Amino acid sequence: MLEVRQLIPLRTVSRQRHPLELEEKKASACVQAGGVFVDGEFEQYLTRILNRIDIDEEERGDYIRQRNKVESFFEKCVTQTIESVRQQMSELDCKHILVVGGFGESLYLRKELTDAFGNSGCTVNIANDSTAKAVADGAVIWCGKLSVVSRATRMPFGVEINDPYNAREPNHAGRPVHRHDAGYDYVTGKWSQIVGRGVVMNADGAMRESYWRSYKTPTPAWPTSRSPCLPTLLMERRTPGCAILKICEVEADLSGMRQALKRKTGRDGEYYYLDFTMALQFGGTEIQAFVEWEQDGETRTGPASILPSALTSAQL
């Protein structure tokens, strides 16, 4: 029993003929429930029993074997799991529940799931049993992941942008003020969302948001290869003490983009700006980020940056 968290995804079959296609209908739910917490409940109970040294061995054994006591070790985790599954299935017609993982081996959990959802026509299915082969199971799971044609975002994603300085804005107080090429004062650190949480996206589609960068000269000192001067992709986390988490820096080859610069006149004189689009794509099992811009009447695309696997697997 090694699980610390229970991830509960919800997917539907959009096409049953070959190749199989699965659509993710909601972002996976995550609850702190699993075998390790059942072990913890038992350890606490056992400690209380062993501390009662005034009862003999026979009485102690009978006390531990009481059915309601054993069920109490599982009750909290099973209740949390069932409630999470119920929330995931709300407003959807779900026909099958697939139970996987170490905690899924619990016969008590399977029974409670069947009792909770069986009457509504939903069957509880087991992914691994005594006759299962690990290699075959792994191949099926891998193929299933590649068959997902739409995914739901787990967190909001966006970039950090500038915000025109406002002396009466409390959030601007005490922050460094900079002068923009367009001729106005600004502060940094404003959140610009590209996609929110729980948005279902096609695997071959992308969510886009338009941005721009400014320069004082029509010939900025761009490097001949990739440039980190584009916005950094961020993920918003609604947890105390960590509102925004940096995910990756999205790069693009700017060496041929001078023709895409546009000239404008601001309060401080002429400046040049570049329009571009930040895009997020759910391709396969990974999330990719890239930039697009218009040049010579064509849409150009920079190289994609893949979000770190530690973040995509645990939090996306």
PyMOL commands that set and color helices and strands:
alter all, ss='L'
color gray80, all
select helices_A, chain A and resi 35-50+57-64+67-89+103-105+107-120+134-146+170-172+258-260+309-315
alter helices_A, ss='H'
color red, helices_A
select strands_A, chain A and resi 6-15+21-31+96-99+123-126+148-152+157-164+178-179+185-195+200-202+206-215+226-227+232-239+242-249+252-253+262-266+269-283+286-295+298-301+305-306
alter strands_A, ss='S'
color yellow, strands_A
deselect
rebuild
show_as cartoon
